[in-house]
Amino acid sequence: IRGTNYQSPHGIPIDLLDRLLIISTDSYTDKEIQAILKIRCEEEDVDISEDALVVLTRIGMQTSLRYAIQLITTANLVCRKRKGLEVSKEDIRKVYSLFMDEARSTLFLKEYQQEFMFNEISEIQPSNSGTLKYGLA
């Protein structure tokens, strides 16, 4: 612990660590995710087909529950645009291709990093006013 002669895990006093409660957590199962998504659809007044719910559940298992929940609203907008009555599997696939999750976004940025503007700066050149100016390649 900083400022004392005591050593303790994580810099937290041992008597405080003894009083802490450890809560173990488990990941959601696919049935739990499907139930959560179904409840969320009911709360947002979104009619969704069983096939679309299965696809959305799979997306929630592979990415995150938050991302899958965010797709519900956008898929409903796509469904309304095509004048449909319930969200279909194709609506989910369309919004999945339009909006990236964190992992796919990271892969995209790594794949195309050489094409972004910040990689085009070649060197720092002095300008006529005496200040430094970045030259673009």
C-alpha positions as CSV (number, residue, x, y, z in Angstrom):
1,I,0.0,0.0,0.0
2,R,1.5,3.3,-1.1
3,G,2.8,5.4,1.8
4,T,3.0,2.5,4.2
5,N,5.2,-0.5,4.9
6,Y,2.3,-2.9,4.2
7,Q,2.0,-5.0,1.1
8,S,-1.5,-6.1,-0.1
9,P,-3.0,-7.4,-3.3
10,H,-4.2,-4.7,-5.7
11,G,-3.1,-2.1,-3.2
12,I,-6.3,-2.6,-1.1
13,P,-6.0,-3.2,2.6
14,I,-6.4,-6.8,3.7
15,D,-9.2,-6.0,6.2
16,L,-11.2,-4.4,3.4
17,L,-10.6,-7.3,1.1
18,D,-11.9,-9.7,3.7
19,R,-15.2,-7.8,3.8
20,L,-15.8,-7.8,0.1
21,L,-18.3,-10.2,-1.5
22,I,-17.3,-12.2,-4.5
23,I,-20.1,-12.7,-7.0
24,S,-19.5,-15.3,-9.6
25,T,-21.2,-14.7,-13.0
26,D,-21.9,-17.0,-15.9
27,S,-22.6,-16.1,-19.5
28,Y,-26.1,-16.2,-20.8
29,T,-27.2,-19.4,-22.6
30,D,-28.8,-19.2,-26.0
31,K,-32.3,-19.8,-24.5
32,E,-31.8,-17.0,-22.0
33,I,-30.6,-14.6,-24.8
34,Q,-33.6,-15.5,-26.9
35,A,-36.0,-14.9,-24.0
36,I,-34.4,-11.5,-23.3
37,L,-34.6,-10.6,-27.0
38,K,-38.3,-11.7,-27.1
39,I,-39.1,-9.5,-24.1
40,R,-37.3,-6.6,-25.7
41,C,-39.3,-7.0,-28.9
42,E,-42.5,-6.9,-26.9
43,E,-41.4,-3.8,-25.1
44,E,-40.6,-2.0,-28.3
45,D,-43.8,-3.3,-30.0
46,V,-41.9,-5.1,-32.7
47,D,-43.4,-8.2,-34.3
48,I,-40.6,-10.6,-35.2
49,S,-40.7,-14.0,-36.9
50,E,-39.3,-17.1,-35.3
51,D,-36.6,-17.4,-37.9
52,A,-35.5,-13.8,-37.3
53,L,-35.4,-14.3,-33.6
54,V,-33.2,-17.4,-34.1
55,V,-30.8,-15.3,-36.3
56,L,-30.8,-12.5,-33.7
57,T,-30.1,-15.0,-30.9
58,R,-27.1,-16.3,-32.9
59,I,-25.9,-12.8,-33.4
60,G,-26.3,-12.1,-29.7
61,M,-24.3,-15.2,-28.8
62,Q,-21.4,-14.4,-31.3
63,T,-21.2,-10.6,-30.6
64,S,-23.0,-9.2,-27.6
65,L,-26.5,-8.9,-26.2
66,R,-26.4,-5.1,-26.4
67,Y,-25.6,-5.2,-30.1
68,A,-28.4,-7.7,-30.8
69,I,-30.8,-5.5,-28.9
70,Q,-29.8,-2.5,-30.9
71,L,-30.5,-4.4,-34.2
72,I,-34.1,-4.8,-33.2
73,T,-35.0,-1.2,-33.7
74,T,-33.1,-0.8,-36.9
75,A,-34.6,-4.0,-38.3
76,N,-38.0,-2.8,-37.4
77,L,-37.3,0.4,-39.4
78,V,-36.2,-1.6,-42.4
79,C,-39.4,-3.7,-42.1
80,R,-41.6,-0.6,-42.0
81,K,-39.7,0.8,-45.0
82,R,-40.6,-2.3,-47.1
83,K,-44.2,-2.1,-45.6
84,G,-43.9,-5.5,-43.9
85,L,-45.9,-6.5,-40.8
86,E,-43.2,-8.5,-39.0
87,V,-39.4,-8.3,-38.9
88,S,-38.0,-11.1,-41.1
89,K,-34.7,-12.9,-41.3
90,E,-33.7,-10.7,-44.3
91,D,-34.3,-7.5,-42.3
92,I,-32.0,-8.8,-39.6
93,R,-29.3,-9.7,-42.2
94,K,-29.6,-6.3,-43.9
95,V,-29.1,-4.3,-40.7
96,Y,-26.3,-6.7,-39.6
97,S,-24.5,-5.9,-42.8
98,L,-25.1,-2.1,-42.4
99,F,-24.1,-1.8,-38.7
100,M,-20.9,-3.4,-37.5
101,D,-20.2,-4.8,-34.1
102,E,-17.0,-4.1,-32.3
103,A,-15.0,-7.1,-33.6
104,R,-16.0,-6.6,-37.3
105,S,-15.3,-2.9,-37.0
106,T,-11.8,-3.6,-35.6
107,L,-11.1,-6.0,-38.4
108,F,-12.2,-3.5,-41.0
109,L,-10.0,-0.8,-39.6
110,K,-7.0,-3.1,-39.5
111,E,-7.6,-4.3,-43.0
112,Y,-8.0,-0.8,-44.5
113,Q,-5.7,1.2,-42.2
114,Q,-3.3,2.2,-45.0
115,E,-6.2,3.9,-46.8
116,F,-7.1,6.3,-44.0
117,M,-6.0,9.9,-44.0
118,F,-3.8,9.7,-41.0
119,N,-1.4,7.4,-42.9
120,E,-1.0,9.9,-45.7
121,I,1.1,12.4,-43.7
122,S,4.6,12.2,-45.1
123,E,6.6,14.7,-43.1
124,I,6.5,17.9,-41.2
125,Q,7.4,20.9,-43.4
126,P,8.0,24.5,-42.2
127,S,5.5,27.0,-43.8
128,N,6.2,30.6,-44.9
129,S,4.8,32.0,-41.6
130,G,7.4,30.0,-39.5
131,T,4.9,27.5,-38.1
132,L,5.1,23.8,-38.9
133,K,2.8,22.4,-41.5
134,Y,2.0,18.8,-42.3
135,G,2.7,17.7,-45.9
136,L,0.2,15.3,-47.4
137,A,1.5,12.5,-49.6
